[in-house]
């Protein structure tokens, strides 16, 4: 098929991971929702998950286009 490459789904779930990481960064420091002992772990997890999502959404596909 001529347009087979164009019709492929490029959804890697990266955008969802970026949103999840951002929510963890927002909720992490709030002691009313999460105890203080866990807030640092949630904050670091948000950075890691958001970074993985950013890699999947923007960086990994950049090399394939060129």
N, CA, C and O atoms as a MOPAC input file, in Angstrom:
PM7 MOZYME 1SCF
protein

 N      0.84000 1    -1.17100 1     0.00000 1
 C      0.00000 1     0.00000 1     0.00000 1
 C      0.89200 1     1.24300 1     0.00000 1
 O      1.89600 1     1.29500 1     0.71000 1
 N      0.52300 1     2.22300 1    -0.78700 1
 C      1.35100 1     3.40400 1    -0.96500 1
 C      1.44500 1     4.23000 1     0.31700 1
 O      2.52300 1     4.69900 1     0.68400 1
 N      0.33500 1     4.40000 1     0.97900 1
 C      0.31300 1     5.24300 1     2.17100 1
 C      0.35900 1     4.42900 1     3.45900 1
 O     -0.10400 1     4.88900 1     4.50200 1
 N      0.90300 1     3.24600 1     3.39100 1
 C      0.95800 1     2.38800 1     4.57400 1
 C      1.76800 1     2.99100 1     5.70700 1
 O      1.39000 1     2.87000 1     6.87200 1
 N      2.87100 1     3.63500 1     5.38100 1
 C      3.71200 1     4.25500 1     6.41800 1
 C      2.99800 1     5.44500 1     7.05000 1
 O      3.13700 1     5.69300 1     8.24700 1
 N      2.24400 1     6.17100 1     6.25500 1
 C      1.52900 1     7.33300 1     6.76900 1
 C      0.39500 1     6.93300 1     7.70600 1
 O      0.08900 1     7.66900 1     8.64400 1
 N     -0.21900 1     5.81200 1     7.47800 1
 C     -1.37100 1     5.39100 1     8.26800 1
 C     -1.00800 1     4.65500 1     9.55100 1
 O     -1.89800 1     4.33100 1    10.33700 1
 N      0.26300 1     4.38400 1     9.78300 1
 C      0.66500 1     3.69000 1    11.00800 1
 C      0.45100 1     4.57500 1    12.23000 1
 O      0.65500 1     5.78700 1    12.17500 1
 N      0.04700 1     3.97100 1    13.30600 1
 C     -0.12400 1     4.69300 1    14.56100 1
 C      1.23900 1     4.92900 1    15.19300 1
 O      2.03800 1     4.00400 1    15.33600 1
 N      1.49400 1     6.16500 1    15.56500 1
 C      2.76900 1     6.50500 1    16.20600 1
 C      2.58200 1     6.77100 1    17.69600 1
 O      3.43600 1     7.39900 1    18.32000 1
 N      1.50200 1     6.31400 1    18.25900 1
 C      1.22000 1     6.54400 1    19.66700 1
 C      2.05100 1     5.59200 1    20.51800 1
 O      1.84900 1     4.37700 1    20.48800 1
 N      2.98100 1     6.15400 1    21.27400 1
 C      3.83900 1     5.34300 1    22.12400 1
 C      3.46300 1     5.45700 1    23.59700 1
 O      4.07100 1     4.79500 1    24.43800 1
 N      2.48100 1     6.27400 1    23.92000 1
 C      2.10500 1     6.48100 1    25.30600 1
 C      2.95600 1     7.52400 1    25.99700 1
 O      2.82800 1     7.72900 1    27.20400 1
 N      3.81800 1     8.18300 1    25.25200 1
 C      4.70600 1     9.18500 1    25.83300 1
 C      3.96700 1    10.37100 1    26.41700 1
 O      4.33800 1    10.88600 1    27.47100 1
 N      2.91300 1    10.80600 1    25.72600 1
 C      2.16300 1    11.96100 1    26.21200 1
 C      1.49100 1    11.65200 1    27.54400 1
 O      1.44700 1    12.50600 1    28.43000 1
 N      0.97300 1    10.44800 1    27.69200 1
 C      0.33500 1    10.05300 1    28.95800 1
 C      1.36100 1    10.01100 1    30.09100 1
 O      1.05000 1    10.37900 1    31.22300 1
 N      2.57700 1     9.56500 1    29.79000 1
 C      3.61900 1     9.53700 1    30.81800 1
 C      4.04800 1    10.94700 1    31.21800 1
 O      4.35000 1    11.19500 1    32.38500 1
 N      4.07700 1    11.86400 1    30.26400 1
 C      4.40800 1    13.25600 1    30.59100 1
 C      3.35200 1    13.84200 1    31.51700 1
 O      3.68700 1    14.51800 1    32.49000 1
 N      2.08100 1    13.59000 1    31.22400 1
 C      0.98800 1    14.09900 1    32.06400 1
 C      1.04600 1    13.47900 1    33.45800 1
 O      0.87600 1    14.17700 1    34.45800 1
 N      1.28500 1    12.17000 1    33.52500 1
 C      1.38000 1    11.49500 1    34.82200 1
 C      2.54400 1    12.05300 1    35.64400 1
 O      2.40100 1    12.29000 1    36.84300 1
 N      3.69300 1    12.26200 1    34.99800 1
 C      4.84400 1    12.83400 1    35.69900 1
 C      4.55300 1    14.23000 1    36.21300 1
 O      4.94900 1    14.57600 1    37.32600 1
 N      3.85800 1    15.04500 1    35.40800 1
 C      3.51400 1    16.39900 1    35.84700 1
 C      2.55200 1    16.37300 1    37.02700 1
 O      2.68700 1    17.16800 1    37.95700 1
 N      1.59000 1    15.47300 1    36.99300 1
 C      0.66500 1    15.35600 1    38.13100 1
 C      1.39700 1    14.92300 1    39.39700 1
 O      1.08800 1    15.39800 1    40.49000 1
 N      2.36100 1    14.02700 1    39.24900 1
 C      3.13200 1    13.60500 1    40.42300 1
 C      3.96500 1    14.75900 1    40.97600 1
 O      4.13300 1    14.86800 1    42.19100 1
 N      4.48700 1    15.62000 1    40.10100 1
 C      5.24200 1    16.77600 1    40.57300 1
 C      4.35700 1    17.78600 1    41.28200 1
 O      4.80500 1    18.47400 1    42.20000 1
 N      3.11200 1    17.87700 1    40.86500 1
 C      2.18500 1    18.81100 1    41.51100 1
 C      1.71900 1    18.26700 1    42.86400 1
 O      1.65300 1    19.00600 1    43.84600 1
 N      1.40200 1    16.98600 1    42.90900 1
 C      0.82600 1    16.39100 1    44.12000 1
 C      1.90900 1    16.05500 1    45.14800 1
 O      1.63700 1    16.07200 1    46.34900 1
 N      3.11100 1    15.75600 1    44.70600 1
 C      4.17700 1    15.30800 1    45.59500 1
 C      4.46000 1    16.19200 1    46.79600 1
 O      4.51800 1    15.68800 1    47.91700 1
 N      4.63800 1    17.49700 1    46.60000 1
 C      4.97600 1    18.35200 1    47.75300 1
 C      3.82000 1    18.66000 1    48.69800 1
 O      4.05400 1    19.22800 1    49.76500 1
 N      2.59800 1    18.31300 1    48.35500 1
 C      1.45000 1    18.65200 1    49.19100 1
 C      1.28000 1    17.61000 1    50.29300 1
 O      0.89200 1    16.47100 1    50.03100 1
 N      1.57000 1    18.00500 1    51.50100 1
 C      1.54500 1    17.07700 1    52.63400 1
 C      0.13600 1    16.67600 1    53.04100 1
 O     -0.03400 1    15.67600 1    53.73900 1
 N     -0.86800 1    17.41800 1    52.62900 1
 C     -2.24100 1    17.06600 1    52.98000 1
 C     -2.70800 1    15.83000 1    52.21400 1
 O     -3.57500 1    15.09600 1    52.68900 1
 N     -2.14100 1    15.59900 1    51.04400 1
 C     -2.54900 1    14.46500 1    50.22600 1
 C     -1.63600 1    13.26300 1    50.46200 1
 O     -2.11000 1    12.13600 1    50.60700 1
 N     -0.33800 1    13.50700 1    50.50000 1
 C      0.65400 1    12.43700 1    50.64100 1
 C      1.51600 1    12.72700 1    51.85900 1
 O      1.94200 1    13.86800 1    52.03400 1
 N      1.79400 1    11.73400 1    52.71500 1
 C      2.66700 1    11.96700 1    53.86700 1
 C      4.05300 1    12.45900 1    53.44400 1
 O      4.52300 1    12.15300 1    52.34800 1
 N      4.69800 1    13.22200 1    54.32300 1
 C      5.98000 1    13.84100 1    53.99400 1
 C      7.05100 1    12.81300 1    53.66400 1
 O      7.92700 1    13.09000 1    52.84500 1
 N      7.00700 1    11.65500 1    54.26500 1
 C      8.02700 1    10.65000 1    54.00300 1
 C      7.96000 1    10.10300 1    52.57600 1
 O      8.97100 1     9.66900 1    52.02400 1
 N      6.78200 1    10.12600 1    51.99300 1
 C      6.61900 1     9.60100 1    50.63800 1
 C      6.72900 1    10.71000 1    49.59200 1
 O      6.92200 1    10.41600 1    48.41200 1
 N      6.61200 1    11.96900 1    49.99400 1
 C      6.54800 1    13.06200 1    49.02500 1
 C      7.82200 1    13.18200 1    48.19600 1
 O      7.74900 1    13.50700 1    47.01000 1
 N      8.97600 1    12.93200 1    48.78300 1
 C     10.23300 1    13.00800 1    48.02400 1
 C     10.29200 1    11.89100 1    46.99000 1
 O     10.74400 1    12.10900 1    45.86600 1
 N      9.84100 1    10.70700 1    47.35900 1
 C      9.83000 1     9.57900 1    46.42100 1
 C      8.87200 1     9.86400 1    45.26200 1
 O      9.18900 1     9.56700 1    44.11100 1
 N      7.70800 1    10.43600 1    45.55900 1
 C      6.74200 1    10.77000 1    44.51200 1
 C      7.30300 1    11.85200 1    43.59700 1
 O      7.10700 1    11.79100 1    42.38400 1
 N      7.99600 1    12.83800 1    44.15400 1
 C      8.57600 1    13.91900 1    43.36200 1
 C      9.65400 1    13.38800 1    42.42000 1
 O      9.66900 1    13.73800 1    41.24000 1
 N     10.54700 1    12.55400 1    42.92300 1
 C     11.59100 1    11.96300 1    42.08100 1
 C     10.96900 1    11.03400 1    41.04100 1
 O     11.40900 1    11.01500 1    39.89200 1
 N      9.96100 1    10.27200 1    41.42800 1
 C      9.26000 1     9.41100 1    40.46800 1
 C      8.60100 1    10.21500 1    39.36000 1
 O      8.59500 1     9.78400 1    38.20700 1
 N      8.04900 1    11.36700 1    39.68700 1
 C      7.44700 1    12.23500 1    38.67700 1
 C      8.46500 1    12.73600 1    37.67000 1
 O      8.17900 1    12.81200 1    36.47500 1
 N      9.65400 1    13.07700 1    38.15000 1
 C     10.71500 1    13.51200 1    37.24100 1
 C     11.13600 1    12.37000 1    36.32300 1
 O     11.32000 1    12.57100 1    35.12300 1
 N     11.28700 1    11.18200 1    36.87900 1
 C     11.72000 1    10.02600 1    36.07900 1
 C     10.65500 1     9.63700 1    35.05700 1
 O     10.97100 1     9.42300 1    33.88700 1
 N      9.40100 1     9.54300 1    35.48700 1
 C      8.32200 1     9.15000 1    34.57900 1
 C      8.12000 1    10.21300 1    33.48800 1
 O      7.93100 1     9.87400 1    32.32000 1
 N      8.16100 1    11.47700 1    33.86300 1
 C      8.04900 1    12.53700 1    32.86200 1
 C      9.20500 1    12.51900 1    31.87700 1
 O      9.01000 1    12.77600 1    30.68900 1
 N     10.40900 1    12.21800 1    32.35600 1
 C     11.56900 1    12.12200 1    31.46800 1
 C     11.44600 1    10.97400 1    30.48200 1
 O     11.80100 1    11.11100 1    29.31100 1
 N     10.94900 1     9.85400 1    30.95400 1
 C     10.74100 1     8.70800 1    30.05500 1
 C      9.68300 1     9.05800 1    29.00700 1
 O      9.84500 1     8.73500 1    27.83000 1
 N      8.61100 1     9.71100 1    29.42800 1
 C      7.57900 1    10.11800 1    28.48300 1
 C      8.10100 1    11.11200 1    27.46400 1
 O      7.75600 1    11.03300 1    26.28500 1
 N      8.93300 1    12.05000 1    27.90800 1
 C      9.52800 1    13.01800 1    26.98100 1
 C     10.42400 1    12.31900 1    25.96500 1
 O     10.42100 1    12.66400 1    24.78300 1
 N     11.18500 1    11.34100 1    26.43000 1
 C     12.03200 1    10.57100 1    25.51500 1
 C     11.19400 1     9.82000 1    24.47900 1
 O     11.49500 1     9.85700 1    23.28600 1
 N     10.14600 1     9.14300 1    24.93800 1
 C      9.30600 1     8.37100 1    24.01400 1
 C      8.57200 1     9.26600 1    23.01600 1
 O      8.40000 1     8.88800 1    21.85800 1
 N      8.14100 1    10.44300 1    23.45500 1
 C      7.33700 1    11.31000 1    22.59600 1
 C      8.18100 1    12.09400 1    21.60200 1
 O      7.78700 1    12.23400 1    20.44400 1
 N      9.34000 1    12.61300 1    22.02800 1
 C     10.06400 1    13.55300 1    21.19000 1
 C     11.42700 1    13.05900 1    20.71100 1
 O     11.75200 1    13.22000 1    19.53400 1
 N     12.21500 1    12.47500 1    21.57300 1
 C     13.60200 1    12.17700 1    21.22400 1
 C     13.73400 1    10.89400 1    20.42100 1
 O     14.47800 1    10.87200 1    19.44100 1
 N     13.04900 1     9.83600 1    20.79200 1
 C     13.19300 1     8.55300 1    20.11400 1
 C     12.76000 1     8.63900 1    18.65700 1
 O     13.41400 1     8.05200 1    17.79400 1
 N     11.69300 1     9.34300 1    18.36300 1
 C     11.18600 1     9.44900 1    17.00100 1
 C     11.96700 1    10.44300 1    16.15700 1
 O     11.83400 1    10.43600 1    14.93300 1
 N     12.78000 1    11.29900 1    16.77200 1
 C     13.53800 1    12.28800 1    16.03000 1
 C     14.56900 1    11.63500 1    15.12400 1
 O     14.77000 1    12.09100 1    13.99800 1
 N     15.22000 1    10.58900 1    15.58100 1
 C     16.20600 1     9.88300 1    14.78000 1
 C     15.59800 1     9.12000 1    13.62200 1
 O     16.25000 1     8.94600 1    12.59300 1
 N     14.36300 1     8.65900 1    13.76400 1
 C     13.69900 1     7.89000 1    12.69900 1
 C     13.27700 1     8.78900 1    11.53600 1
 O     13.21600 1     8.32700 1    10.39700 1
 N     12.98700 1    10.06200 1    11.80400 1
 C     12.52800 1    10.96800 1    10.76000 1
 C     13.65200 1    11.39000 1     9.83000 1
 O     13.40100 1    11.66400 1     8.65700 1
 N     14.87200 1    11.45000 1    10.31700 1
 C     15.97400 1    11.96300 1     9.51700 1
 C     16.57300 1    10.94800 1     8.62800 1
 O     17.51600 1    11.24900 1     7.89600 1

